[in-house]
Amino acid sequence: MRLKDKVAVITGAGSGIGRATAVLFAKEGARLALVDRDAAAVEETAKLIGGALTRVSDAGAPGAADKDAAAILQHYGRIDILFAAAGFSVGGTVLDTKPEDWDAVFRVHVGGTWLWARAVIPAMKRQGGGAIITTGSQLAIAGGVGNSAYIAAKGAILSLTRVMALDFVADGIRVNAIVPGAIDTPLLARSMGRRADPEAARAASRARHAMGRFGRPEEVADGVLYLASDSASFTTGIALPVDGGWLAK
């Protein structure tokens, strides 16, 4: 077991990549704290893995990460791994994205990643190390259309990942980003559902991957596991694509 007795916090654990990673981490021996703003969804994830500490909160809400991290530390006594997977998208160019939607996307993606890192790093420093995995997107590297707030937020996360990796390397804390391609999750389904022709959009997106298909959440979870485990002991500050060849094409 690659994560035996490690305490791992996963935000956005109620569905998609967050849920798949929780299932995998549990199989690898981790003790889990699952965070999501959807109470029913996060409890369902906990049920799938035979039980876990759950926290129902918005990752980007001021004060929420501090409160949740304190509860997790009280329960488990330590935090070894943070996987910041919470996120959503609204679609739209800069012209038709509402200011409140732009702010909400940045608050959850960038703010949630920052606030959770800020909440767990002091404990990791006291312990002598830890691993933080953020969630980027292939679109933040290759570019994309009609999703300006989401893509800009993912670009900010990649920059934040690099600076945190350098700021805390001397504390034994590794910080890396997982960079998924289009993954068959509820988030992707909602994104495609906003298009004028959802099926045509799905076909075009599948074709953009060299492998000609969408990824599975479990395939991304395998990459997250690598970055969280001691197998990546000499790895920090990277953006690891799990993108079906999107960036190579």
C-alpha positions in Angstrom: 0.0 0.0 0.0 1.6 3.2 -1.2 -0.3 5.5 1.2 -0.6 3.3 4.3 -1.7 5.4 7.3 -1.2 8.7 5.5 -4.0 11.3 6.2 -5.3 12.7 2.9 -7.6 15.6 2.4 -9.6 15.7 -0.9 -11.7 18.7 -1.8 -14.3 18.2 -4.5 -14.6 14.6 -3.3 -18.3 14.3 -4.1 -17.9 13.4 -7.8 -15.6 12.9 -10.7 -11.8 13.0 -10.2 -12.2 13.8 -6.5 -14.4 10.7 -5.9 -12.2 8.4 -8.0 -9.1 9.6 -6.1 -10.8 9.0 -2.8 -11.6 5.4 -3.8 -8.0 4.8 -5.0 -6.4 6.4 -2.0 -8.6 4.3 0.3 -7.4 1.1 -1.5 -3.8 2.3 -1.0 -4.3 2.6 2.8 -4.9 6.3 3.3 -7.1 7.7 6.1 -9.4 10.2 4.3 -11.0 13.5 5.0 -13.5 14.3 2.2 -14.7 17.8 1.5 -17.5 18.9 -0.8 -20.3 21.4 -0.7 -22.8 18.7 -1.8 -23.6 16.8 1.4 -25.3 13.9 -0.2 -22.5 13.4 -2.8 -19.7 13.5 -0.3 -21.5 11.1 2.0 -22.0 8.8 -1.0 -18.2 8.9 -1.6 -17.6 8.0 2.0 -20.0 5.1 1.7 -18.2 3.8 -1.3 -14.9 3.5 0.6 -16.3 2.2 3.8 -16.4 5.4 5.7 -14.3 8.6 6.1 -14.4 11.9 7.8 -16.6 14.3 5.8 -16.9 18.0 5.8 -19.6 19.9 3.9 -18.3 23.3 2.9 -17.4 25.5 0.0 -13.6 25.2 -0.7 -13.4 28.9 -1.6 -15.4 30.3 1.3 -13.4 32.5 3.6 -12.6 30.7 6.9 -14.0 27.3 5.7 -10.6 25.7 5.0 -9.2 26.8 8.3 -12.2 25.4 10.2 -12.2 22.2 8.3 -8.5 21.6 8.6 -8.7 22.2 12.3 -11.4 19.6 12.6 -9.4 17.1 10.5 -6.3 17.7 12.6 -8.3 17.2 15.8 -9.7 13.9 14.4 -6.5 12.4 12.8 -3.7 14.4 14.4 -1.9 15.1 11.2 -2.4 15.9 7.5 0.0 14.3 5.0 -1.6 15.0 1.6 -3.9 17.6 0.2 -5.6 17.1 -3.2 -7.4 20.3 -4.2 -9.9 19.1 -6.8 -12.9 21.3 -6.1 -14.0 23.3 -9.2 -16.7 24.1 -11.7 -17.1 26.1 -14.9 -19.6 28.5 -16.3 -18.6 28.9 -19.9 -18.4 32.1 -21.9 -16.0 34.5 -23.4 -14.8 37.6 -21.5 -17.6 39.5 -23.1 -20.5 37.3 -22.0 -19.1 36.1 -18.6 -20.9 37.9 -15.8 -18.6 39.5 -13.3 -20.2 37.5 -10.5 -19.6 34.2 -12.4 -16.0 35.2 -13.1 -15.4 35.9 -9.4 -17.1 32.6 -8.3 -14.9 30.5 -10.6 -11.8 32.2 -9.3 -13.0 32.0 -5.7 -13.5 28.2 -5.9 -10.5 27.2 -8.1 -7.8 29.6 -7.2 -9.1 30.8 -3.8 -10.0 27.3 -2.8 -6.5 26.0 -3.7 -4.8 28.9 -1.9 -7.0 28.7 1.2 -6.6 25.0 1.6 -2.8 25.1 1.1 -2.6 27.9 3.6 -4.6 25.8 6.1 -2.6 22.6 5.8 1.0 23.8 5.3 1.6 24.8 8.9 0.8 21.2 10.0 2.9 19.8 7.2 5.8 22.0 8.3 5.5 20.8 11.9 5.5 17.2 10.7 8.5 17.7 8.5 6.8 17.4 5.1 3.8 16.6 3.0 2.4 16.5 -0.5 0.0 19.0 -2.1 -1.6 18.2 -5.5 -3.4 21.0 -7.3 -5.7 20.6 -10.3 -4.9 22.3 -13.6 -6.2 21.7 -17.1 -4.7 21.0 -20.5 -6.7 24.1 -21.6 -4.5 26.3 -19.4 -1.5 25.2 -21.5 -2.9 24.7 -25.0 -5.7 27.3 -24.8 -9.4 26.9 -25.5 -12.5 28.7 -26.5 -15.7 29.8 -24.8 -14.6 29.1 -21.2 -12.5 32.1 -20.3 -12.9 32.2 -16.5 -12.2 28.5 -16.1 -9.2 28.5 -18.3 -7.7 31.6 -16.7 -8.3 30.2 -13.2 -6.5 27.0 -14.2 -3.6 29.0 -15.5 -3.4 30.8 -12.2 -3.4 27.5 -10.3 -0.4 26.3 -12.4 1.5 29.4 -11.5 0.5 29.1 -7.8 1.7 25.5 -7.8 5.2 26.5 -9.0 5.6 29.3 -6.5 4.4 27.1 -3.6 6.8 24.3 -4.6 9.7 26.7 -4.3 8.5 28.5 -1.2 8.1 25.3 0.8 10.7 22.9 -0.7 13.0 23.4 2.3 10.1 22.2 4.6 9.9 18.9 2.8 6.6 19.8 1.2 6.2 18.8 -2.4 3.7 20.7 -4.5 2.6 19.5 -8.0 -0.3 19.9 -10.4 -2.2 17.2 -12.2 -3.3 18.4 -15.6 -6.2 16.4 -16.9 -7.5 16.4 -20.5 -11.3 16.2 -21.0 -12.4 13.6 -18.5 -15.8 11.9 -18.5 -17.2 13.5 -15.4 -20.3 15.5 -14.4 -18.4 18.7 -14.9 -17.6 17.8 -18.5 -21.2 16.8 -19.1 -22.5 20.1 -17.8 -19.9 22.0 -19.9 -20.9 20.2 -23.1 -24.6 20.7 -22.2 -24.1 24.4 -22.6 -23.1 24.1 -26.2 -25.5 24.7 -29.0 -24.9 21.1 -30.2 -23.7 19.1 -27.3 -23.1 15.9 -29.2 -21.1 17.7 -31.9 -19.0 19.4 -29.1 -18.4 16.0 -27.5 -17.3 14.5 -30.8 -14.9 17.4 -31.5 -13.4 17.2 -28.0 -12.9 13.4 -28.3 -11.2 13.9 -31.6 -8.8 16.6 -30.2 -7.2 13.9 -28.0 -4.6 11.8 -29.8 -6.2 8.7 -28.2 -9.6 9.7 -29.7 -11.5 9.4 -26.4 -12.3 11.1 -23.1 -10.3 10.1 -20.1 -11.8 8.3 -17.1 -11.6 9.8 -13.6 -9.7 6.7 -12.5 -7.0 7.3 -14.9 -6.4 10.8 -13.5 -6.5 9.4 -10.0 -3.6 7.1 -10.8 -1.6 10.3 -11.7 -2.6 11.9 -8.4 -1.6 8.8 -6.5 1.9 9.0 -8.0 2.3 12.6 -7.1 1.0 12.0 -3.5 3.2 8.9 -2.9 6.9 8.4 -2.1 7.4 7.3 -5.7 7.4 11.1 -6.5 9.9 11.9 -3.7 12.2 13.8 -6.2 9.3 15.6 -7.9 8.1 19.0 -7.1 6.8 22.1 -9.1 5.6 20.1 -12.1 2.4 20.0 -14.1 1.7 16.3 -15.0 -0.5 15.9 -18.0 -3.0 13.0 -18.0 -4.6 14.2 -21.3 -4.8 11.4 -23.8 -2.2 13.2 -26.0 -4.1 16.5 -26.2 -0.9 18.6 -25.7 1.1 16.5 -28.1 -1.3 16.8 -31.0 
